Amino acid sequence: MLVLLPLDGDNTQESKLVSLNDVKKWALLDISEGEVVEINFYDTREEIDEWVEAVVVIGDYENVWPFQEQQIMVLVAHTQRTIDEVVEAFLFKELNDLAI
């Protein structure tokens, strides 16, 4: 499954999840069989040519319409900020659906 994260940088250990308005890098995580197989970083979403299945945002009030129009599942990480925290929450189904 390909999961997209808006981050403040491209350091897999130190980068944090940020608002869609503050994105510096997009991380595309390939998650398979309960583990991260690969992480690729992009400057813009337009660079990504693979079909993204989910995007994780930091709050319910992010502008997620572009993702929803592309049938991309939107998940909310209210407290998780690092890649490891988000992945763990994703695997244990602790991320929330978008509250509309």
N, C-alpha and C positions, 0 to 999 in steps of 0.2 A: 504494500500500500504506500502511495506517495503522499506525504504530509508536508504542507508548506508552513513555515514559521517566519514572521516578520521580526528581524533582530536588529540590534544596535551595532553589530560587527560580524566578523567572520571567524572568530575564535570559538572553537567547539566547546571549550571549557569555561570561558568567561563571558561570552556574549549572552545578552538578556533579551527576552521577549519584550517587544515595545508596541506602542500604538501604531496603527497603520499610517498615521500621519508622520511618524518619526522613524520610519524604516530606513536603515542604511544598507542592509543586506537581507536577501531572502534566502532562507535555508530550505532546501528540498531534501527531506529525509525519506529514504527507502526503508520501510519497516517490513520485515518478513519473518514469520515464525517466532514472534516475540522478541526480536532484536533489530537494532539498526544495522542495516547492511552497508549503507553508504549515505554520506552527507555531501551535497553539492551546494555551493553558494553562488548567488546571482545578484547583480546590481539592480536589475529591474525584473518585474514579473514577465515582461514581454520576451525576455531571453529564454524562458522556460518553454520547451516545446513538447514536454511530456504531459500526459493527462493527470492532473492533480486530483486526488480523491477527497482530501480534507485540508482545511486551513485552520490554524489555531490563532485566536485573537485574545487580547487581554480583557476585553469587556463587552457587555451586551450592547453598547451604544456605538460600536465601531461602524464605519461605512462598509458593510459587507455585501451590498447589492451586486457589485460586479462578480463576486464569487457565486452568489445564489443564482444569478442569471446563467452562469456556466455549469450549474448543477453540482457545484462543489459543496460538500458538507462543511458547515461552519461549527467549530467547537470553541468553547470559551475556557481559558485558564485564568481563573480569578486570582489564584495565589501563586501558581507555578511560574517561574521566570527563566530558569536556565534550560538548556536543551535537555539535560538529563532529567530534570523535574517534569518537564512536559512529556517526554517519552514515557517515563514511569506512569504518570497519570493517564496517558493515552492507553497504555497496555492494560492498566487495571480499571479502565473505563471510569476514571474519576474526573474527566473533563465534562463540562456541562454543555448541553445544547443551547443554542442562542435563544434568549428570552425575547420575544417580540411583543 
